[in-house]
Every structure is written in structure tokens, then in C-alpha cells.
């Protein structure tokens, strides 16, 4: 049995983008699910002093560019035993002045 690879329709800023310090960027709208049916969550994988992921009350996610430097943000969702592997996608950003 081959486990499937889940997909998700996300619309964050393109990886490699330069972000403006102090600005907010939408990572995902509320209710974003993978093809396996699980919600997509977000976290800062590198550079937590430079970027912050905020979960809004409606379930959407925002990225705040806090300080000048680089940060990596990961979208992830759990695996489904025997059916789907876990979903993960990394986005790399540079926060500028």
C-alpha cells in the first residue's frame, strides 16, 4: 500500500520574497484544509525574533515581519496513519527595512 502525498491550496507571499518590517502578510484564510481533510497550521521554523505567526480568531493565519533579517515559516498538517504522509512546506523570507 502506497501512502498518498497531501496537497493544500495556500496563498502566502512567494518563498524568497522580501518583506517590509512592521507589515502583516496573510498566510492562509480560515478553514484551509489539506487533501487529507486536516487543517493546515503554521509556525516559524527559523528566525522567531524576526517573524511571528499569528492565528486570528476566525482561524486565518498572518505573518508579522518584526525585525530585519531572515526567517523561515513552515506550513504543516499531521499524517493519517496508513493513508497519507504528513504535509509540510517551507517558505523563506527576508525582512528588509
N, C-alpha and C positions, 0 to 999 in steps of 0.2 A: 504494500500500500504506500503510495507516494503522497506526502502531505502537501497541501496547496500553499501558495505564497499569497498572502492577503495584499490587497491594494486599498488605497484611500484617495479621495479627491480632496487635495489640500491646495490652498492658495496663499502661502506665506510669501514674503519677498524672496526673490531668487537667491539661491545659495551663491556666495561670493559678492553679494551686494554690499554697498557702503551705506550705513545707517547714520542718521543725524542724531547727535547726542541730545537727550531730553525728549525725543519724539516717541510716539507709540505706534506699533505696527500690528495689524491683525494677522494672527497665525491661522486660526480656524474659526468658523462660525459654530454656533451651538448645534449640538446633535450630529457632529461629524463622526461617521462610523467607518470601519474597515469593511471589506467584502466578507469578512468572517462574522460581522454583526457586532463587534465590540467597539466602544468609543475610543477615539484617539486622544491620548494625553500628551502633554508637552513638558519638557524640563530643560534647564540649562545644563549642558554636558561639560562645558569648559568656559571659564570667564564669568563666574557668578557675580563678581564685583563690577563687571561692565554691562551685563544684560540681566533682565529679570523677566520671568514668565508670570503673567497674571491671569488667573482664572476669574472670569466675570460671573456675576450672579445668574446670568442667563445660560451659562455653560460654555460661552465662547472664550477663546484664549487670545491675549495680547502679549506683545513683546515690548518691553521698555528698554531703550538704549540709554544706559546710565552714565558710563564713562568712556573716554577714548581708549580704544584697544580692540582686541579680537574676542569674539565669543562664538561658541558652538551651541546650537539648540537642537534637541532631538525630539522627534515625534515617535510615539511608541504605543503599542497595544499588546495585550497578552496573547499567548498561543492558545489554541484549542487542542486539547490532548488527542493525538491520533488523526487530526484533520487538517489543522492549519499551523504553520510556524508563526512565531511572534512577528509583529510588524515593527519595523524601526527604520527611520530615515533621518539623516543628519543634515543640518543646514549650517553653513559657516558664514559669519558676518564680520564686518569691520565697522566699528563705531568711530566716526570722524567728528570733527569739530563742527 
